[in-house]
Amino acid sequence: MYLKGNKYECCIKEGANKQVISSQADSLIKISRIWADFFPANTSNQPI
């Protein structure tokens, strides 16, 4: 069975978008971890 048309193309695009979104979320998590290393959350009273 040969699939042709918008339905099939839509599925491919949707899958690609999900991969892009997940990789962006992945890099955001990595960046936030790096920032957390540079700026540890201290509860002590420090000037901002």
PDB file of N, CA, C, O and CB in Angstrom:
ATOM      1  N   MET A   1       0.850  -1.203   0.000  1.00  0.00           N
ATOM      2  CA  MET A   1       0.000   0.000   0.000  1.00  0.00           C
ATOM      3  C   MET A   1       0.883   1.249   0.000  1.00  0.00           C
ATOM      4  O   MET A   1       1.751   1.413   0.856  1.00  0.00           O
ATOM      5  CB  MET A   1      -0.960   0.008   1.237  1.00  0.00           C
ATOM      6  N   TYR A   2       0.649   2.100  -0.949  1.00  0.00           N
ATOM      7  CA  TYR A   2       1.459   3.307  -1.097  1.00  0.00           C
ATOM      8  C   TYR A   2       0.710   4.492  -0.527  1.00  0.00           C
ATOM      9  O   TYR A   2      -0.364   4.854  -1.009  1.00  0.00           O
ATOM     10  CB  TYR A   2       1.822   3.557  -2.576  1.00  0.00           C
ATOM     11  N   LEU A   3       1.279   5.090   0.495  1.00  0.00           N
ATOM     12  CA  LEU A   3       0.625   6.231   1.127  1.00  0.00           C
ATOM     13  C   LEU A   3       1.072   7.521   0.454  1.00  0.00           C
ATOM     14  O   LEU A   3       2.264   7.764   0.265  1.00  0.00           O
ATOM     15  CB  LEU A   3       0.935   6.274   2.638  1.00  0.00           C
ATOM     16  N   LYS A   4       0.107   8.327   0.105  1.00  0.00           N
ATOM     17  CA  LYS A   4       0.423   9.597  -0.538  1.00  0.00           C
ATOM     18  C   LYS A   4      -0.546  10.641  -0.029  1.00  0.00           C
ATOM     19  O   LYS A   4      -1.732  10.364   0.154  1.00  0.00           O
ATOM     20  CB  LYS A   4       0.358   9.485  -2.088  1.00  0.00           C
ATOM     21  N   GLY A   5      -0.045  11.830   0.197  1.00  0.00           N
ATOM     22  CA  GLY A   5      -0.947  12.897   0.604  1.00  0.00           C
ATOM     23  C   GLY A   5      -0.535  13.550   1.901  1.00  0.00           C
ATOM     24  O   GLY A   5       0.498  13.232   2.489  1.00  0.00           O
ATOM     25  N   ASN A   6      -1.375  14.474   2.327  1.00  0.00           N
ATOM     26  CA  ASN A   6      -1.056  15.306   3.485  1.00  0.00           C
ATOM     27  C   ASN A   6      -0.978  14.503   4.779  1.00  0.00           C
ATOM     28  O   ASN A   6      -0.180  14.816   5.662  1.00  0.00           O
ATOM     29  CB  ASN A   6      -2.086  16.401   3.630  1.00  0.00           C
ATOM     30  N   LYS A   7      -1.811  13.465   4.887  1.00  0.00           N
ATOM     31  CA  LYS A   7      -1.856  12.710   6.137  1.00  0.00           C
ATOM     32  C   LYS A   7      -0.489  12.098   6.442  1.00  0.00           C
ATOM     33  O   LYS A   7      -0.005  12.177   7.571  1.00  0.00           O
ATOM     34  CB  LYS A   7      -2.932  11.608   6.064  1.00  0.00           C
ATOM     35  N   TYR A   8       0.123  11.494   5.438  1.00  0.00           N
ATOM     36  CA  TYR A   8       1.422  10.850   5.619  1.00  0.00           C
ATOM     37  C   TYR A   8       2.507  11.889   5.883  1.00  0.00           C
ATOM     38  O   TYR A   8       3.338  11.716   6.776  1.00  0.00           O
ATOM     39  CB  TYR A   8       1.782  10.008   4.384  1.00  0.00           C
ATOM     40  N   GLU A   9       2.496  12.961   5.110  1.00  0.00           N
ATOM     41  CA  GLU A   9       3.483  14.029   5.285  1.00  0.00           C
ATOM     42  C   GLU A   9       3.343  14.663   6.662  1.00  0.00           C
ATOM     43  O   GLU A   9       4.338  14.995   7.306  1.00  0.00           O
ATOM     44  CB  GLU A   9       3.327  15.098   4.188  1.00  0.00           C
ATOM     45  N   CYS A  10       2.110  14.828   7.104  1.00  0.00           N
ATOM     46  CA  CYS A  10       1.853  15.432   8.408  1.00  0.00           C
ATOM     47  C   CYS A  10       2.483  14.584   9.503  1.00  0.00           C
ATOM     48  O   CYS A  10       3.087  15.114  10.435  1.00  0.00           O
ATOM     49  CB  CYS A  10       0.335  15.592   8.650  1.00  0.00           C
ATOM     50  N   CYS A  11       2.344  13.287   9.394  1.00  0.00           N
ATOM     51  CA  CYS A  11       2.910  12.391  10.405  1.00  0.00           C
ATOM     52  C   CYS A  11       4.424  12.529  10.463  1.00  0.00           C
ATOM     53  O   CYS A  11       5.007  12.555  11.547  1.00  0.00           O
ATOM     54  CB  CYS A  11       2.525  10.934  10.111  1.00  0.00           C
ATOM     55  N   ILE A  12       5.062  12.617   9.301  1.00  0.00           N
ATOM     56  CA  ILE A  12       6.520  12.753   9.252  1.00  0.00           C
ATOM     57  C   ILE A  12       6.937  14.070   9.894  1.00  0.00           C
ATOM     58  O   ILE A  12       7.863  14.103  10.704  1.00  0.00           O
ATOM     59  CB  ILE A  12       7.035  12.674   7.791  1.00  0.00           C
ATOM     60  N   LYS A  13       6.259  15.151   9.536  1.00  0.00           N
ATOM     61  CA  LYS A  13       6.598  16.465  10.084  1.00  0.00           C
ATOM     62  C   LYS A  13       6.380  16.489  11.589  1.00  0.00           C
ATOM     63  O   LYS A  13       7.180  17.058  12.331  1.00  0.00           O
ATOM     64  CB  LYS A  13       5.764  17.565   9.411  1.00  0.00           C
ATOM     65  N   GLU A  14       5.300  15.871  12.033  1.00  0.00           N
ATOM     66  CA  GLU A  14       4.992  15.871  13.462  1.00  0.00           C
ATOM     67  C   GLU A  14       6.087  15.142  14.235  1.00  0.00           C
ATOM     68  O   GLU A  14       6.519  15.604  15.291  1.00  0.00           O
ATOM     69  CB  GLU A  14       3.618  15.214  13.726  1.00  0.00           C
ATOM     70  N   GLY A  15       6.531  14.010  13.711  1.00  0.00           N
ATOM     71  CA  GLY A  15       7.591  13.253  14.359  1.00  0.00           C
ATOM     72  C   GLY A  15       8.885  14.039  14.421  1.00  0.00           C
ATOM     73  O   GLY A  15       9.584  14.018  15.434  1.00  0.00           O
ATOM     74  N   ALA A  16       9.207  14.736  13.334  1.00  0.00           N
ATOM     75  CA  ALA A  16      10.428  15.542  13.289  1.00  0.00           C
ATOM     76  C   ALA A  16      10.344  16.679  14.298  1.00  0.00           C
ATOM     77  O   ALA A  16      11.323  16.981  14.980  1.00  0.00           O
ATOM     78  CB  ALA A  16      10.662  16.102  11.869  1.00  0.00           C
ATOM     79  N   ASN A  17       9.176  17.309  14.396  1.00  0.00           N
ATOM     80  CA  ASN A  17       8.999  18.407  15.346  1.00  0.00           C
ATOM     81  C   ASN A  17       9.172  17.916  16.774  1.00  0.00           C
ATOM     82  O   ASN A  17       9.767  18.604  17.604  1.00  0.00           O
ATOM     83  CB  ASN A  17       7.620  19.053  15.172  1.00  0.00           C
ATOM     84  N   LYS A  18       8.652  16.730  17.063  1.00  0.00           N
ATOM     85  CA  LYS A  18       8.788  16.190  18.415  1.00  0.00           C
ATOM     86  C   LYS A  18      10.251  15.950  18.752  1.00  0.00           C
ATOM     87  O   LYS A  18      10.677  16.177  19.885  1.00  0.00           O
ATOM     88  CB  LYS A  18       7.991  14.887  18.559  1.00  0.00           C
ATOM     89  N   GLN A  19      11.028  15.488  17.762  1.00  0.00           N
ATOM     90  CA  GLN A  19      12.456  15.272  17.993  1.00  0.00           C
ATOM     91  C   GLN A  19      13.156  16.590  18.280  1.00  0.00           C
ATOM     92  O   GLN A  19      13.999  16.669  19.173  1.00  0.00           O
ATOM     93  CB  GLN A  19      13.102  14.581  16.784  1.00  0.00           C
ATOM     94  N   VAL A  20      12.807  17.625  17.523  1.00  0.00           N
ATOM     95  CA  VAL A  20      13.418  18.943  17.714  1.00  0.00           C
ATOM     96  C   VAL A  20      13.078  19.477  19.094  1.00  0.00           C
ATOM     97  O   VAL A  20      13.950  19.979  19.803  1.00  0.00           O
ATOM     98  CB  VAL A  20      12.949  19.932  16.626  1.00  0.00           C
ATOM     99  N   ILE A  21      11.804  19.368  19.478  1.00  0.00           N
ATOM    100  CA  ILE A  21      11.364  19.876  20.780  1.00  0.00           C
ATOM    101  C   ILE A  21      12.083  19.136  21.906  1.00  0.00           C
ATOM    102  O   ILE A  21      12.526  19.755  22.873  1.00  0.00           O
ATOM    103  CB  ILE A  21       9.830  19.731  20.935  1.00  0.00           C
ATOM    104  N   SER A  22      12.199  17.824  21.783  1.00  0.00           N
ATOM    105  CA  SER A  22      12.834  17.054  22.855  1.00  0.00           C
ATOM    106  C   SER A  22      14.321  17.372  22.948  1.00  0.00           C
ATOM    107  O   SER A  22      14.877  17.400  24.046  1.00  0.00           O
ATOM    108  CB  SER A  22      12.632  15.549  22.628  1.00  0.00           C
ATOM    109  N   SER A  23      14.974  17.614  21.812  1.00  0.00           N
ATOM    110  CA  SER A  23      16.397  17.948  21.858  1.00  0.00           C
ATOM    111  C   SER A  23      16.606  19.344  22.428  1.00  0.00           C
ATOM    112  O   SER A  23      17.597  19.596  23.112  1.00  0.00           O
ATOM    113  CB  SER A  23      17.020  17.849  20.459  1.00  0.00           C
ATOM    114  N   GLN A  24      15.669  20.256  22.146  1.00  0.00           N
ATOM    115  CA  GLN A  24      15.754  21.596  22.721  1.00  0.00           C
ATOM    116  C   GLN A  24      15.562  21.527  24.232  1.00  0.00           C
ATOM    117  O   GLN A  24      16.275  22.189  24.987  1.00  0.00           O
ATOM    118  CB  GLN A  24      14.704  22.533  22.085  1.00  0.00           C
ATOM    119  N   ALA A  25      14.601  20.726  24.667  1.00  0.00           N
ATOM    120  CA  ALA A  25      14.363  20.563  26.103  1.00  0.00           C
ATOM    121  C   ALA A  25      15.592  19.945  26.762  1.00  0.00           C
ATOM    122  O   ALA A  25      15.957  20.310  27.879  1.00  0.00           O
ATOM    123  CB  ALA A  25      13.110  19.686  26.361  1.00  0.00           C
ATOM    124  N   ASP A  26      16.223  19.014  26.065  1.00  0.00           N
ATOM    125  CA  ASP A  26      17.426  18.364  26.573  1.00  0.00           C
ATOM    126  C   ASP A  26      18.538  19.375  26.801  1.00  0.00           C
ATOM    127  O   ASP A  26      19.186  19.371  27.847  1.00  0.00           O
ATOM    128  CB  ASP A  26      17.893  17.281  25.608  1.00  0.00           C
ATOM    129  N   SER A  27      18.755  20.242  25.814  1.00  0.00           N
ATOM    130  CA  SER A  27      19.827  21.228  25.949  1.00  0.00           C
ATOM    131  C   SER A  27      19.478  22.267  27.006  1.00  0.00           C
ATOM    132  O   SER A  27      20.369  22.782  27.682  1.00  0.00           O
ATOM    133  CB  SER A  27      20.099  21.914  24.603  1.00  0.00           C
ATOM    134  N   LEU A  28      18.196  22.581  27.157  1.00  0.00           N
ATOM    135  CA  LEU A  28      17.786  23.518  28.209  1.00  0.00           C
ATOM    136  C   LEU A  28      18.103  22.945  29.581  1.00  0.00           C
ATOM    137  O   LEU A  28      18.572  23.659  30.466  1.00  0.00           O
ATOM    138  CB  LEU A  28      16.282  23.838  28.101  1.00  0.00           C
ATOM    139  N   ILE A  29      17.845  21.658  29.754  1.00  0.00           N
ATOM    140  CA  ILE A  29      18.140  21.005  31.034  1.00  0.00           C
ATOM    141  C   ILE A  29      19.638  21.036  31.301  1.00  0.00           C
ATOM    142  O   ILE A  29      20.070  21.313  32.420  1.00  0.00           O
ATOM    143  CB  ILE A  29      17.623  19.546  31.041  1.00  0.00           C
ATOM    144  N   LYS A  30      20.436  20.747  30.259  1.00  0.00           N
ATOM    145  CA  LYS A  30      21.893  20.770  30.422  1.00  0.00           C
ATOM    146  C   LYS A  30      22.373  22.165  30.786  1.00  0.00           C
ATOM    147  O   LYS A  30      23.216  22.321  31.669  1.00  0.00           O
ATOM    148  CB  LYS A  30      22.590  20.291  29.140  1.00  0.00           C
ATOM    149  N   ILE A  31      21.842  23.183  30.114  1.00  0.00           N
ATOM    150  CA  ILE A  31      22.237  24.569  30.387  1.00  0.00           C
ATOM    151  C   ILE A  31      21.873  24.944  31.818  1.00  0.00           C
ATOM    152  O   ILE A  31      22.669  25.561  32.526  1.00  0.00           O
ATOM    153  CB  ILE A  31      21.561  25.541  29.389  1.00  0.00           C
ATOM    154  N   SER A  32      20.667  24.570  32.240  1.00  0.00           N
ATOM    155  CA  SER A  32      20.239  24.934  33.595  1.00  0.00           C
ATOM    156  C   SER A  32      21.096  24.232  34.643  1.00  0.00           C
ATOM    157  O   SER A  32      21.330  24.779  35.721  1.00  0.00           O
ATOM    158  CB  SER A  32      18.756  24.581  33.805  1.00  0.00           C
ATOM    159  N   ARG A  33      21.567  23.022  34.334  1.00  0.00           N
ATOM    160  CA  ARG A  33      22.454  22.319  35.265  1.00  0.00           C
ATOM    161  C   ARG A  33      23.797  23.023  35.354  1.00  0.00           C
ATOM    162  O   ARG A  33      24.371  23.134  36.437  1.00  0.00           O
ATOM    163  CB  ARG A  33      22.651  20.858  34.832  1.00  0.00           C
ATOM    164  N   ILE A  34      24.299  23.498  34.222  1.00  0.00           N
ATOM    165  CA  ILE A  34      25.570  24.231  34.210  1.00  0.00           C
ATOM    166  C   ILE A  34      25.426  25.521  35.015  1.00  0.00           C
ATOM    167  O   ILE A  34      26.293  25.867  35.817  1.00  0.00           O
ATOM    168  CB  ILE A  34      26.017  24.545  32.751  1.00  0.00           C
ATOM    169  N   TRP A  35      24.316  26.227  34.788  1.00  0.00           N
ATOM    170  CA  TRP A  35      24.060  27.470  35.542  1.00  0.00           C
ATOM    171  C   TRP A  35      23.973  27.178  37.032  1.00  0.00           C
ATOM    172  O   TRP A  35      24.474  27.951  37.850  1.00  0.00           O
ATOM    173  CB  TRP A  35      22.755  28.150  35.057  1.00  0.00           C
ATOM    174  N   ALA A  36      23.342  26.071  37.385  1.00  0.00           N
ATOM    175  CA  ALA A  36      23.213  25.704  38.795  1.00  0.00           C
ATOM    176  C   ALA A  36      24.588  25.441  39.407  1.00  0.00           C
ATOM    177  O   ALA A  36      24.802  25.697  40.592  1.00  0.00           O
ATOM    178  CB  ALA A  36      22.312  24.462  38.951  1.00  0.00           C
ATOM    179  N   ASP A  37      25.520  24.928  38.597  1.00  0.00           N
ATOM    180  CA  ASP A  37      26.883  24.710  39.088  1.00  0.00           C
ATOM    181  C   ASP A  37      27.588  26.034  39.339  1.00  0.00           C
ATOM    182  O   ASP A  37      28.291  26.190  40.338  1.00  0.00           O
ATOM    183  CB  ASP A  37      27.687  23.867  38.089  1.00  0.00           C
ATOM    184  N   PHE A  38      27.400  26.988  38.434  1.00  0.00           N
ATOM    185  CA  PHE A  38      28.044  28.290  38.587  1.00  0.00           C
ATOM    186  C   PHE A  38      27.412  29.102  39.709  1.00  0.00           C
ATOM    187  O   PHE A  38      28.103  29.786  40.464  1.00  0.00           O
ATOM    188  CB  PHE A  38      27.972  29.068  37.282  1.00  0.00           C
ATOM    189  N   PHE A  39      26.087  29.014  39.807  1.00  0.00           N
ATOM    190  CA  PHE A  39      25.363  29.788  40.815  1.00  0.00           C
ATOM    191  C   PHE A  39      24.602  28.849  41.739  1.00  0.00           C
ATOM    192  O   PHE A  39      23.400  28.647  41.563  1.00  0.00           O
ATOM    193  CB  PHE A  39      24.395  30.793  40.148  1.00  0.00           C
ATOM    194  N   PRO A  40      25.288  28.274  42.722  1.00  0.00           N
ATOM    195  CA  PRO A  40      24.599  27.365  43.644  1.00  0.00           C
ATOM    196  C   PRO A  40      23.533  28.100  44.451  1.00  0.00           C
ATOM    197  O   PRO A  40      23.722  29.243  44.866  1.00  0.00           O
ATOM    198  CB  PRO A  40      25.605  26.700  44.592  1.00  0.00           C
ATOM    199  N   ALA A  41      22.428  27.429  44.660  1.00  0.00           N
ATOM    200  CA  ALA A  41      21.334  28.049  45.409  1.00  0.00           C
ATOM    201  C   ALA A  41      21.691  28.061  46.888  1.00  0.00           C
ATOM    202  O   ALA A  41      21.648  27.029  47.558  1.00  0.00           O
ATOM    203  CB  ALA A  41      19.990  27.296  45.171  1.00  0.00           C
ATOM    204  N   ASN A  42      22.039  29.229  47.384  1.00  0.00           N
ATOM    205  CA  ASN A  42      22.402  29.371  48.796  1.00  0.00           C
ATOM    206  C   ASN A  42      21.243  29.978  49.577  1.00  0.00           C
ATOM    207  O   ASN A  42      20.594  30.920  49.123  1.00  0.00           O
ATOM    208  CB  ASN A  42      23.669  30.242  48.952  1.00  0.00           C
ATOM    209  N   THR A  43      20.997  29.423  50.754  1.00  0.00           N
ATOM    210  CA  THR A  43      19.953  29.985  51.606  1.00  0.00           C
ATOM    211  C   THR A  43      20.545  30.992  52.575  1.00  0.00           C
ATOM    212  O   THR A  43      19.813  31.683  53.284  1.00  0.00           O
ATOM    213  CB  THR A  43      19.223  28.876  52.373  1.00  0.00           C
ATOM    214  N   SER A  44      21.878  31.078  52.607  1.00  0.00           N
ATOM    215  CA  SER A  44      22.510  32.047  53.500  1.00  0.00           C
ATOM    216  C   SER A  44      22.283  33.461  52.974  1.00  0.00           C
ATOM    217  O   SER A  44      22.074  33.663  51.778  1.00  0.00           O
ATOM    218  CB  SER A  44      24.025  31.759  53.642  1.00  0.00           C
ATOM    219  N   ASN A  45      22.326  34.436  53.881  1.00  0.00           N
ATOM    220  CA  ASN A  45      22.074  35.823  53.489  1.00  0.00           C
ATOM    221  C   ASN A  45      23.275  36.387  52.745  1.00  0.00           C
ATOM    222  O   ASN A  45      24.327  36.648  53.329  1.00  0.00           O
ATOM    223  CB  ASN A  45      21.754  36.689  54.723  1.00  0.00           C
ATOM    224  N   GLN A  46      23.094  36.566  51.454  1.00  0.00           N
ATOM    225  CA  GLN A  46      24.153  37.143  50.637  1.00  0.00           C
ATOM    226  C   GLN A  46      23.595  38.323  49.870  1.00  0.00           C
ATOM    227  O   GLN A  46      22.442  38.287  49.441  1.00  0.00           O
ATOM    228  CB  GLN A  46      24.753  36.093  49.672  1.00  0.00           C
ATOM    229  N   PRO A  47      24.388  39.373  49.688  1.00  0.00           N
ATOM    230  CA  PRO A  47      23.911  40.503  48.879  1.00  0.00           C
ATOM    231  C   PRO A  47      23.692  40.075  47.435  1.00  0.00           C
ATOM    232  O   PRO A  47      24.492  39.329  46.871  1.00  0.00           O
ATOM    233  CB  PRO A  47      24.911  41.673  48.936  1.00  0.00           C
ATOM    234  N   ILE A  48      22.622  40.545  46.853  1.00  0.00           N
ATOM    235  CA  ILE A  48      22.290  40.162  45.476  1.00  0.00           C
ATOM    236  C   ILE A  48      22.956  41.141  44.520  1.00  0.00           C
ATOM    237  O   ILE A  48      22.813  41.012  43.305  1.00  0.00           O
ATOM    238  CB  ILE A  48      20.742  40.134  45.251  1.00  0.00           C
TER     239      ILE A  48
END
